[in-house]
Amino acid sequence: CNHGCIFCAYDIMGYPGRMLATDTLLDFLDDAANSGLRSILCSGEGEPLLHPDIVNIITHTKMRGIDVGLYTNGHLLTDTMATKILPSLTFLRFSFNGGTRENYAKIHVVKPDVFDKVVHNASHAVRIRNSRGLSVDIGAQYVLLPENIDYLLKGIVAMKEACVDYFVIKPFVPKGPSQAYKINREFTLDIINPVLDEAEKLSEGDFKVIV
């Protein structure tokens, strides 16, 4: 992955940098389609857009009659790539876990200007979707942590202004005792409920905040 999110479980595997061979994956997709598979998600403990053949993989999957969803940090989603893959996607969801440039940088372990780049890429993906009359849903998800709960509302506003369709707030789920990241303080209902109530109030028109 090109980000190093503090809560990511990939540290358990030691960051091996492995990548699926394109021919093997396309053969699998052909077999899956022939077996009646209806949908597939491009995701995992890594960044799908780092794969040099991701455009071919996504378009081939849809061509074989399989619906495709994509989770991505969005850093590498250029206008050119978005134009190529959006017609083949059922949904596109940005992993967006910080509310300001500095907070995003702390959570994703990247430079602060990546925040601006991702918001820009989300906005442009929506613009391309709308200009071409595509049906792909575009949204964002936010893993709620003690390190970013105070920035949640600002994160929602940033993506709302990018005109995505929805913003999902998700809990952190540890992958096991060997995971390096540990919650430094447990959320209690008196802490979390007022924040989530304010978050849901940012739903407006076609934009939905989903807890």
FIKOL-216514 format. One line per 10 residues: number of its first residue (from 1); their letters; for each residue x negated, y, z of C-alpha. Coordinates in steps of 0.001 Angstrom, whole numbers. Example, Ala and Ser with C-alpha at 12.3 -4.5 7.8 and 13.67 -1.06 7.14 Angstrom:
<atoms>
1> as> -12300:-4500:7800 ~ -13670:-1060:7140 $
</atoms>
This chain:
<atoms>
1> cnhgcifcay> 0:0:0 ~ -1109:3579:-593 ~ 416:4627:2761 ~ -515:3346:6211 ~ 2709:3719:8202 ~ 2013:3344:11901 ~ 4883:868:12410 ~ 4152:-1364:9394 ~ 3785:-5085:10091 ~ 1251:-5505:7286 $
11> dimgypgrml> -1580:-5155:9823 ~ -800:-8730:10932 ~ -1952:-9962:7508 ~ -5165:-7957:7534 ~ -4422:-5845:4429 ~ -5625:-8406:1863 ~ -4622:-6304:-1167 ~ -3019:-9237:-2991 ~ -790:-8647:-6029 ~ 1585:-10995:-7852 $
21> atdtlldfld> 371:-12084:-11287 ~ 2711:-10606:-13899 ~ 3073:-13726:-16045 ~ 3842:-15875:-13002 ~ 6413:-13395:-11773 ~ 8111:-13029:-15171 ~ 8292:-16822:-15489 ~ 9883:-16987:-12049 ~ 12425:-14329:-13038 ~ 13322:-16285:-16168 $
31> daansglrsi> 13831:-19445:-14101 ~ 15840:-17515:-11511 ~ 18087:-16016:-14192 ~ 18645:-19431:-15748 ~ 19603:-20739:-12294 ~ 22224:-18020:-11858 ~ 20457:-15548:-9584 ~ 22491:-12340:-9480 ~ 20236:-9792:-7761 ~ 16693:-9192:-6555 $
41> lcsgegepll> 14918:-6565:-4433 ~ 11484:-5186:-5256 ~ 10098:-4568:-1798 ~ 7935:-6226:827 ~ 4984:-5314:3008 ~ 3400:-3200:301 ~ 4247:-568:-2311 ~ 5923:-1997:-5454 ~ 4924:972:-7630 ~ 1252:75:-7163 $
51> hpdivniith> 1767:-2936:-9429 ~ 437:-1951:-12870 ~ 3286:-3835:-14590 ~ 6139:-2716:-12345 ~ 8010:-1015:-15204 ~ 7911:-4214:-17262 ~ 8890:-6309:-14237 ~ 11937:-4175:-13430 ~ 13152:-3823:-17015 ~ 12607:-7550:-17704 $
61> tkmrgidvgl> 14590:-8459:-14579 ~ 17555:-6357:-15676 ~ 17281:-7639:-19250 ~ 17710:-11174:-17882 ~ 20999:-10130:-16247 ~ 19705:-9738:-12685 ~ 20587:-6588:-10728 ~ 17476:-4862:-9344 ~ 17012:-2760:-6209 ~ 13798:-933:-5336 $
71> ytnghlltdt> 12369:180:-1982 ~ 9444:2581:-2374 ~ 7643:5338:-526 ~ 8142:7304:-3762 ~ 4642:8782:-3835 ~ 3863:7341:-7281 ~ 7287:7809:-8895 ~ 6449:10141:-11757 ~ 9114:11536:-14070 ~ 7843:9240:-16816 $
81> matkilpslt> 8158:6142:-14654 ~ 11545:7199:-13289 ~ 12866:7718:-16814 ~ 11801:4164:-17696 ~ 13041:2281:-14634 ~ 16178:4126:-13488 ~ 18382:2655:-16257 ~ 17507:-836:-14974 ~ 18029:-183:-11254 ~ 21183:-682:-9204 $
91> flrfsfnggt> 19711:1358:-6364 ~ 16537:3243:-5508 ~ 15741:3846:-1836 ~ 12888:5998:-567 ~ 11131:4992:2659 ~ 10965:8429:4264 ~ 10022:8411:7923 ~ 9077:11955:8883 ~ 10928:15249:9018 ~ 8153:17760:8348 $
101> renyakihvv> 4890:17738:6430 ~ 2885:17190:9619 ~ 5212:14613:11146 ~ 5453:12680:7858 ~ 1655:12697:7614 ~ 1388:11302:11145 ~ 3891:8495:10535 ~ 2821:7537:6985 ~ -893:8239:7618 ~ -1274:10379:4498 $
111> kpdvfdkvvh> -2069:14007:3747 ~ 718:16497:4595 ~ 1278:17496:959 ~ 2517:13961:209 ~ 5743:14970:1980 ~ 6341:17649:-650 ~ 5447:15237:-3456 ~ 7936:12612:-2289 ~ 10773:15126:-1858 ~ 9959:16460:-5346 $
121> nashavrirn> 10005:12938:-6806 ~ 13343:12160:-5161 ~ 14846:15377:-6491 ~ 13583:14689:-9992 ~ 14851:11106:-9919 ~ 18315:12453:-9114 ~ 18015:15013:-11907 ~ 17026:12326:-14414 ~ 19849:10068:-13215 ~ 22420:12818:-13577 $
131> srglsvdiga> 21173:14134:-16920 ~ 21337:10655:-18446 ~ 24638:9666:-16863 ~ 23164:6637:-15078 ~ 24961:4801:-12268 ~ 21965:4035:-10022 ~ 22420:4980:-6346 ~ 19518:6995:-4917 ~ 18964:7287:-1186 ~ 16471:7377:1659 $
141> qyvllpenid> 15865:5367:4804 ~ 14278:6531:8066 ~ 12937:4111:10682 ~ 13636:5824:13992 ~ 10641:5962:16350 ~ 9695:7944:19454 ~ 7174:9708:17213 ~ 9781:10975:14723 ~ 13146:11213:16512 ~ 12655:14941:17143 $
151> yllkgivamk> 12163:15481:13401 ~ 15092:13377:12165 ~ 17459:16241:11389 ~ 14800:18085:9383 ~ 14116:14896:7421 ~ 17804:14539:6602 ~ 18014:18148:5443 ~ 14962:17692:3186 ~ 16519:14728:1420 ~ 19964:16316:1375 $
161> eacvdyfvik> 18449:19278:-461 ~ 16865:16796:-2887 ~ 20497:15750:-3622 ~ 20117:12030:-2856 ~ 23343:10123:-2267 ~ 22726:8868:1261 ~ 20321:8801:4206 ~ 20115:5615:6288 ~ 18761:5674:9850 ~ 17366:2293:10874 $
171> pfvpkgpsqa> 15956:871:14123 ~ 12376:-306:14423 ~ 12219:-4092:14621 ~ 8875:-5501:15821 ~ 7534:-8427:13817 ~ 5870:-10139:16775 ~ 3354:-9734:19587 ~ 414:-9567:17172 ~ 1716:-6383:15511 ~ -536:-3455:16400 $
181> ykinreftld> 2213:-822:16783 ~ 4019:-804:20108 ~ 6969:1405:21062 ~ 5580:3855:23628 ~ 8967:4574:25175 ~ 12293:2804:24843 ~ 15281:4732:23560 ~ 18238:5024:25916 ~ 21769:5824:24813 ~ 21728:9222:26496 $
191> iinpvldeae> 18692:10135:24362 ~ 19665:8593:21054 ~ 23439:9133:20822 ~ 23400:12976:20753 ~ 20716:12912:18027 ~ 22625:10413:15919 ~ 25854:12366:16406 ~ 24156:15496:15065 ~ 22697:13473:12192 ~ 26091:12166:11124 $
201> klsegdfkvi> 27474:15719:11103 ~ 25114:16442:8179 ~ 27249:14215:5955 ~ 28941:16457:3424 ~ 30765:15842:162 ~ 29047:13036:-1710 ~ 26096:12970:722 ~ 26397:10429:3543 ~ 24306:9908:6670 ~ 24528:6248:7722 $
211> v> 23437:5113:11198 $
</atoms>
